[in-house]
Amino acid sequence: MDHSTSQSICEIIAGLIFADGELHPGEERLLARLLMRFGLPESTHVEPVKDVDEALQKLRTLSESDRRETLSLLIEAAAADGVLHPAERILIGAVGDELGIGEDEIDRRLEVALRAQA
């Protein structure tokens, strides 16, 4: 995965993490793990997407496999603090719609991820 793709995915994830206006320690650890996983320096400035439209614009520049990976990471990020904020659900739902994944499947995956955090 190239630097630009890694950066875009991290920016989408950061947008979700900051959607509730708080940075939970679990979310902070997840973002640090993502930087490491994508080979980005720990000092990398990740500018969170501002809204769903910006997230979808970035998502559309990714390959299909990177889009699906981004959805999985969004679900993981939403569960990182053990609480699903409505803004997080909206972003994940929009990404799911973009990928043709129904609400029921999104809710099932979120439920699984939240249970894993409990």
C-alpha positions in Angstrom: 0.0 0.0 0.0 1.4 3.4 -0.9 1.8 6.4 1.4 -1.1 8.3 -0.1 -3.5 5.4 0.4 -2.3 4.8 3.9 -2.7 8.5 4.7 -6.2 8.6 3.3 -7.3 5.5 5.3 -5.9 7.0 8.5 -7.7 10.3 7.8 -11.0 8.6 7.4 -10.5 6.6 10.6 -9.4 9.7 12.5 -12.6 11.4 11.3 -14.6 8.7 12.9 -12.5 8.7 16.1 -13.0 12.4 16.6 -16.7 12.4 15.5 -17.8 12.4 19.2 -15.4 15.2 20.2 -13.4 13.0 22.5 -10.2 10.9 22.1 -10.5 7.8 24.3 -7.3 6.0 25.1 -8.5 2.9 23.1 -9.0 5.1 20.1 -5.6 6.7 20.5 -3.9 3.3 20.7 -5.8 2.2 17.6 -4.6 5.2 15.6 -1.0 4.6 16.7 -1.3 0.9 15.7 -2.7 2.0 12.3 0.3 4.3 11.7 2.7 1.5 12.5 0.7 -1.1 10.4 0.8 1.2 7.4 4.5 2.0 7.9 3.9 5.7 8.6 6.1 7.5 11.2 4.6 8.0 14.6 5.0 11.7 14.1 2.7 11.6 11.0 0.1 14.4 11.1 -3.2 12.8 10.4 -5.9 15.4 9.4 -9.3 13.9 10.3 -11.9 14.1 7.6 -14.4 16.8 8.5 -17.6 15.0 7.4 -19.2 12.1 5.6 -18.9 13.7 2.2 -15.1 14.2 2.6 -14.8 10.6 3.9 -16.7 9.3 0.9 -14.6 11.3 -1.5 -11.4 9.9 0.0 -12.9 6.4 0.0 -13.7 6.6 -3.7 -10.0 7.0 -4.5 -9.2 3.6 -2.9 -9.2 0.2 -4.5 -12.1 -2.1 -3.7 -10.0 -4.1 -1.2 -8.8 -1.0 0.5 -12.4 0.3 0.8 -13.5 -2.9 2.5 -10.5 -2.8 4.8 -11.4 0.8 5.7 -14.9 -0.3 6.6 -13.5 -3.0 8.9 -11.1 -0.5 10.5 -14.0 2.0 11.0 -16.0 -0.6 12.8 -13.0 -1.5 14.9 -12.4 2.2 15.7 -16.1 2.8 16.6 -15.9 -0.1 19.1 -12.5 1.0 20.5 -14.1 3.0 23.4 -17.0 0.6 23.9 -19.6 3.1 22.9 -21.1 3.7 19.5 -21.7 7.4 19.0 -24.5 8.4 16.5 -22.0 10.3 14.4 -19.8 7.2 14.1 -22.8 5.1 13.0 -23.7 7.6 10.4 -20.2 7.6 8.9 -20.1 3.8 9.0 -23.5 3.5 7.5 -22.5 5.9 4.6 -19.4 3.8 3.9 -21.5 0.6 4.0 -24.0 2.1 1.5 -21.1 3.1 -0.8 -19.9 -0.5 -0.7 -23.4 -2.0 -1.1 -23.4 -3.4 2.4 -26.8 -3.3 4.1 -27.7 -1.8 7.4 -28.4 -5.2 9.0 -24.9 -6.5 8.1 -23.3 -3.2 9.4 -25.3 -3.5 12.6 -24.3 -7.1 13.0 -20.6 -6.3 12.5 -20.8 -3.4 15.0 -22.5 -5.6 17.6 -19.7 -8.2 17.3 -17.0 -5.5 17.6 -18.6 -3.9 20.6 -19.1 -7.3 22.3 -15.4 -8.0 21.8 -14.5 -4.8 23.7 -16.7 -5.6 26.6 
